[in-house]
Amino acid sequence: MDNLKRRGSELNLIKLKAAGIKFVHGDIRIPGDIEAAGPFDLMVECSAEPSALAGYGGSPDYLLSTNVTGTIHCLEACRRHSAALIFLSTSRVYPWELIRNLSYLETDTRFELYDSEGVPGVSSEGISETFPLNGPRTLYGATKLASELLITEYADMYGINAVVNRCGVLTGPWQMGKVDQGFMALWVARHFFGGKLAYIGFGGNGKQVRDVLHVKDLFELLDRQISNLSIHSGAVYNVGGGPAMSLSLMELTLLVRDATGQEILFERDMETRPGDIPWYITDNRAITAATGWQPRTTPGEIIREITAWIDENQVSLRHIL
C-alpha cells in the first residue's frame, strides 16, 4: 500500500503486478485506507516522509501526520488484526550534534573517525544501538524515534510481536532519488542526463561519509527476521552497509564517472546546514550476531546497477530524474 506521493513511484506498479503482488492505493494518514486493504498477519512498515530537511523553512504538517499519526494508525491496525510488525526506522534517531562533534581525521577523499572520546556506542565499526539519544536529531529523526516508543508500548500492552530496524542509507535501482533523500540514484542520474550537483558544507569538498545498503540486502534480512519473528520481537537493530560499504561523496563521484563515462561541474557550498553530519557508519555487529546476516553488495556494484537501470529506462525516467 502506498499513496504514490513520490514522483516516479507509480512506475513500480508494473513490476509489482508482474510479480503477483496486489497493490492498494492508500495513505496511512487515513485509517479507513488501511482497513480497506483487508486482514493481514504481518505489516512491514516502511512508509515515511524520509527527508532530514523536512520542516526546515516550512510547515512540518505532512512529516508529523505521516510519520507519527500514520504510525499510530498502523499500530491500531496491527492490534485489531493481532498482526506482527517490522518497522523500518532510521539512523537519524541519533543526535546530529553529538555525531558532528566527534573527532575526525581528514584524508584526501574522506573524513575518518579519529577518536570516539569516550562516547559510548561508537568505534571503528561505526555507531551501535548504545549510542546516546540525548539531543536534537532533526524533526524526521524525532518522528521516527517517537514511533519507536509507541511501538514499544503497543507491544507491551497488546502483545504485538514487533521488530525495529534503524536503517542507514538505502539504495538501489527504482529509487527515485532527490537532493534530500536517495543520493546514490540522484548522483548517477545527474551524470547520466546532465545537470548540477553540489558539495554542501564541511568545507564544500564532498568528504562526508555514509555507508549504503542495497535494498536486496535489506530484503534478505527481512526474510530472515520474518522466519524467526518471535525470536527478534522487542529488539532494536542498527542495519546498514557497515564500514566495508561506506564511501564519501567525493569517492561516489569518482565511481559514478567511471560507470557513466560522464563528468559534470560541481558547485561548492561552504555553509553546513543544521542537521547535517560529516560521518555516519552503521555498526552491524548486533544484527549479524542475531541473524548471521551481512550486507553483500558493494557501492561499485550498486552504482553499476543503477546506471544500467537508468540506461534501460531513459524514456520514462528522464522527466523524473
N, C-alpha and C positions, 0 to 999 in steps of 0.2 A: 504494500500500500504506500502510495506517495502522492503528494499534492502537485508534483511536476512544476514547482515554482522555479527551480533552477533551469535556466535556458539550456536546451540540449538534452535534458534527461528523458524527454519523450522518445529520443532515438533508441533508447534501450528497450522499449516496449516490444519491438520486433524480435529481439533476442530472447526476451522472456517468453513470448508466445511460442517461439520455435523450440524452447526447452520444456514446454508443457507447464509453465508456471502461470497461475492465474494472477492477473493484475487487478487491483482495486484502486480506483482513483478516489483518494480521500485525504483528509487533513486531521492530524492528531489533535489539533485545537478544537475539533468538533467531535464530542463524544459519540454522536449518532453515526458518524462516518466509521468509527472503529467498530461499533456494534453491528453495522450493516455488513461488515466483512465476514461475519459469522463466527462460530465457535472455533477455538484453537487450543492446542496443547502447550505451545511454546511461542513466545514472542522474542524475536531478535530486534531490539530497539536501537536503531542507528539513525533515527531522524533527528535533525537539529538545524538551527541556524549556526553554521560552524565557523564563522569569522571572528577572529580575535579582535578585529577592528569594529565589530558591531556595537553600536551605541555611542561611539565617539563622534561628536559633532551632530548628533541627531537623536531621534527617539529610539529607545530600546524595546518598544512595544512588541514587535514581531519576535525578537530574540526571547523576551520573557514569556510570551504567550506560547511559543513553540517549545522552548527548552525546559520550562518549569511546569506551566499549566498542562502542556502536552504530555509530559511525563506522568503527571497525576492521572490524566485520562487513561494512559496506557496501563498504569498500575491498577486502576479501578477495573479495567477490562480483564487483567490477569486475575484479580480477586474474584470477579464474577464467574470466570470460567475455570478457576482452580488451575491456572496455567503457570508454567515456569517462565523465567525472564533472563535473557542475556542482554546486558546493557553496554553499549559502546560509549564509554566516557572519553576523556581526553587528558593528555599530559598537561594541558593548560590549567588543571586544578592546582598545580604547583605555583607558588608565588613568583612572579616575574622579577621583582626587585631582589629577592634572595638569590635567584639564579644569576642575575646580571652582576651581582656583587661578589661572586666567586672570583678567584684569581685565575687569569688565563695567560697563556703564552701565545704570542702572535708569530706564526710561521709565515712562509712565503705565500701560502694559499689558504690558511685557515687559522681559527682560534682553537687552541687545545687547553684542556683543563690543566692548570699548573699546581694548584693546591686547594683542597676542599676546606682548609682552615677549620677543621674540626666539626663542620656541619654534618649532621647525621644524614645517611641515605644518599651520599654522593661519593663516587670513586671513579677510577679509570674505566670501570664497567658502565658508568652512566648514573642516572638518577633512579633510585629504587622507591618502593612503596613507603619507606620510612622517612622520606624527605619531609621536612616541616611543612605544615599547611597554613601557617600564620602569615597574613599579609595580603595585599591586593593581587589579583590574578587575572584581571580583565573581567568584564561582565559575562562574556562567554564562559570562561573558566568557572566563574561563580555559579552560573546556572547549572552547569554540569555537576559541580560539587553538591549543590542543593538537591539535585536529582538523586545523587548517590545516597544522601542522607535519607531522603524519602523512601528509597528502595530498602534501606536497612530497616526502617520502621515497618513498612508493609510486610517484609519478610518475617519479621518478629511477630507482628500482630496477627497475620493471616496465613502463616506457614507457606509463603511463596518461596520456591527454590529460585534463587537469583544469583547471578554472577556479574561482576563489574570488571570490564577491561578498559583500562586507561590507555587509549591508543595514542601513538605518536603520529607522524605524518603518513597518511595512507595515500597510495598512488597506484597507477596502472592505466591501461587504455580504458576508454569510455568514461573517464572522469573529465568533466567539463571545467578545466582549470581557469581560475580567476586570480587577480592580483592578491586577494586576501585569503585564498584557500585553493589548494591544488596546484602548487607552483611547479611541480615537475612537468605536468601536461602543458601548463602555460609557457614554460621555457621552450619546450620543443615546438609548440605552435607558433610562437613569435619568430623563432628562427625559420620555421618551415614556410610560413605565409608572409613573413616580413612584419616589422613593427618595432616598437621601442620597449626596452626594459630598463630598470634602474636598480642599482645597488643602493639601498636605503639605510642610513645610519651606520654606526660603529666605524666611522672613517670613510664610508662610501666605497669600500674596496671589495665587498662581497665575501668577506671571510667568515661570516656567521655560519654555524654548523648545525645541521639536523640529521637525524637518522630517518630512513624511509622504509616503508613496509608495503610490499606488493599485496594487492587485495587477494590474490590467490593464496598467499601465505597466511593471511588472516583467515581466509575461509577454511584452510586446513586446521587451524587452531580451533575455530568454532565447531567444526565437525568433531574434534576430539572432546571438547567440553560438553557438547550435546550428548555424546555417547556415554559420558560419566557425570551427568549433571549433578546428581546428589552428592558426589564427592567434592565438587567445586562450589556448591551452594554456600553463599555467605562470603566468598573470597573476593578480594580486590587485587587485580594483577596489572602491572605495567606491561604493555605489549607494544613492541616496536621493532625496528630493524636491528638495533643494537650497534655497538662500535664498528663491526665489520661492514655495516650497510649505511655508514654515515658519510656525508660529504658537505662541503661548503658551497655557497652559491658560485664562487669562482670556479671551483672544481666541476660543478654541474655545467657551467657554461662551456668549459673545455670539452666535456663529454658530449654535449649536445652539438657542438660544432663538428666534432668528428662524425657523429651519427647522421647529421643532416647535410653536411658539406656546406653549410651556410654560416655566415658571420654577420652580426648586427651591431649597431652602435649602442653602447650602454651609457646611460646617464648616471651621475653620481649625486646622491642627496646625502649631505653630511649630517643632517638632523636625525637623531634617533627618536623614534616615535614612542609614546607611552605604551607599555605592554610588550615591546619587542625585546628579544633576548639574543645574546651573541652565541649561545651554545645550548643544545639540549640533545642528549643521547639517552636512550632507554636502557636501563638495566633489566634485562630479561631473565635474570637467574631464578627468580621465584616461579615464573610461569614455566620455564624449562624444567625445573625440578619437579613441578606438579604434573606435567604432561609429557615431558620428553620433547616438546615442540621447539624448533628453532627456525627462524626465517632462512630462506634459501636463495631468494632472487636478489642479485646484486644491482646496484644503481646503474651500471652499464647495461645490463640486460633489460632493466625497466625502460631505460631511455630508448634502446633499440626497438622494444616492443611498442612503445608509444609512437615512435616515428613511423613504424610500419602501419599502425592503425590509422594515423592521420593521412599517410600516403594513400591508403586503400579507400579512404572515405572523404576525400578532399571536397567533393561537391557539397555534401551535407554538413561538413564541419567548418568550411571556410567562413560562412556568415555568423558562426557561433564563436569560434576560437580566433 
